[in-house]
Amino acid sequence: MLRVSDEQWERIRGHFPEENIPEGRAGRKPLPTREVLEAVLWILNTGAQWHLLPQCYPNYKTVHRRFQQWCEREVLREVLANLANTLRDQGDIDERESFIDATFAAAKGGGEEIGKTKRGKGVKILAIVDRHGLPLSVSTHAANHHEVTLVQLSFDFYMIEAKPENLIGDRAYDSDRLDQELRKDGVEMIAPHRANRRALKTQDGRRLRRFERRWIVERFFAWLQWKRRLLIRWEYYAANFLGFVQLACIVLLLRQF
């Protein structure tokens, strides 16, 4: 049975609303939020269907309903932002050199915000991580969108106030227009030029050496893929799948304390 430690729970409990059932009302007693969270973590780790939730956890229908409420009210995003800003204040997050990339997750059952690609129907998980590989932004998008068009959207999910000084990506992010847009916000995009690029080269070879550390964001996605619920999107609603991605990042950040 998965457990959230007392220290971890004290750090995040203030963001999770407890279920309110009026006294004297007939029926079951309210379930402690901590137990619901541990049940959702079991689903995240195993990738199992909701109805296969072991009997040591609360009823799966209740757990699913509460999880959907967290996603609708952006509770998990609030927890994630709070943890990220606390770690930055402690000096454990360094956003000055950050990395951006995306990974594909197949969508077997269909649903909202799913796109068709050569690999089939699916979604993209887009992430920005700091120089230590800790998430600064995570978002999900239909897979048929090109990554260069999603960069600005990823900042809508940015967790801390200070944007990165240098944002490093692969050839998919080579775009003069994107470079200009990011410079307005004080962000320098560093990405190798595409092979079919016709415009003049704009990248400084010395700064481009930072690209050699791109394995940092690849390591982040490799860690995400240990969470089996993220390998394939089974959720019909995009917010629910994003909720699982955010919950995985919460687990990663809690381990830094």
Secondary structure in CASP SS format (residue, H / E / C, confidence):
PFRMAT SS
TARGET T0000
AUTHOR 0000-0000-0000
METHOD secondary structure of the structure
MODEL  1
M C 1.00
L C 1.00
R C 1.00
V C 1.00
S C 1.00
D H 1.00
E H 1.00
Q H 1.00
W H 1.00
E H 1.00
R H 1.00
I H 1.00
R H 1.00
G H 1.00
H H 1.00
F C 1.00
P C 1.00
E C 1.00
E C 1.00
N C 1.00
I C 1.00
P C 1.00
E C 1.00
G C 1.00
R C 1.00
A C 1.00
G C 1.00
R C 1.00
K C 1.00
P C 1.00
L C 1.00
P C 1.00
T H 1.00
R H 1.00
E H 1.00
V H 1.00
L H 1.00
E H 1.00
A H 1.00
V H 1.00
L H 1.00
W H 1.00
I H 1.00
L H 1.00
N H 1.00
T H 1.00
G C 1.00
A C 1.00
Q C 1.00
W H 1.00
H H 1.00
L H 1.00
L C 1.00
P C 1.00
Q C 1.00
C C 1.00
Y C 1.00
P C 1.00
N C 1.00
Y H 1.00
K H 1.00
T H 1.00
V H 1.00
H H 1.00
R H 1.00
R H 1.00
F H 1.00
Q H 1.00
Q H 1.00
W H 1.00
C H 1.00
E H 1.00
R C 1.00
E C 1.00
V H 1.00
L H 1.00
R H 1.00
E H 1.00
V H 1.00
L H 1.00
A H 1.00
N H 1.00
L H 1.00
A H 1.00
N H 1.00
T H 1.00
L H 1.00
R H 1.00
D H 1.00
Q C 1.00
G C 1.00
D C 1.00
I C 1.00
D C 1.00
E C 1.00
R C 1.00
E E 1.00
S E 1.00
F E 1.00
I E 1.00
D E 1.00
A E 1.00
T E 1.00
F E 1.00
A E 1.00
A E 1.00
A E 1.00
K C 1.00
G C 1.00
G C 1.00
G C 1.00
E C 1.00
E C 1.00
I C 1.00
G E 1.00
K E 1.00
T E 1.00
K C 1.00
R C 1.00
G E 1.00
K E 1.00
G E 1.00
V E 1.00
K E 1.00
I E 1.00
L E 1.00
A E 1.00
I E 1.00
V E 1.00
D C 1.00
R C 1.00
H C 1.00
G C 1.00
L C 1.00
P E 1.00
L E 1.00
S E 1.00
V E 1.00
S E 1.00
T E 1.00
H E 1.00
A E 1.00
A C 1.00
N C 1.00
H C 1.00
H C 1.00
E H 1.00
V H 1.00
T H 1.00
L C 1.00
V H 1.00
Q H 1.00
L H 1.00
S H 1.00
F H 1.00
D H 1.00
F H 1.00
Y C 1.00
M C 1.00
I C 1.00
E C 1.00
A C 1.00
K C 1.00
P C 1.00
E C 1.00
N E 1.00
L E 1.00
I E 1.00
G C 1.00
D C 1.00
R H 1.00
A H 1.00
Y H 1.00
D C 1.00
S C 1.00
D H 1.00
R H 1.00
L H 1.00
D H 1.00
Q H 1.00
E H 1.00
L H 1.00
R H 1.00
K C 1.00
D C 1.00
G C 1.00
V C 1.00
E E 1.00
M E 1.00
I E 1.00
A C 1.00
P C 1.00
H C 1.00
R C 1.00
A C 1.00
N C 1.00
R C 1.00
R C 1.00
A C 1.00
L C 1.00
K C 1.00
T C 1.00
Q C 1.00
D C 1.00
G C 1.00
R C 1.00
R H 1.00
L H 1.00
R H 1.00
R H 1.00
F H 1.00
E H 1.00
R H 1.00
R C 1.00
W H 1.00
I H 1.00
V H 1.00
E H 1.00
R H 1.00
F H 1.00
F H 1.00
A H 1.00
W H 1.00
L H 1.00
Q C 1.00
W C 1.00
K C 1.00
R H 1.00
R H 1.00
L H 1.00
L C 1.00
I E 1.00
R E 1.00
W C 1.00
E C 1.00
Y C 1.00
Y C 1.00
A H 1.00
A H 1.00
N H 1.00
F H 1.00
L H 1.00
G H 1.00
F H 1.00
V H 1.00
Q H 1.00
L H 1.00
A H 1.00
C H 1.00
I H 1.00
V H 1.00
L H 1.00
L H 1.00
L H 1.00
R C 1.00
Q C 1.00
F C 1.00
END
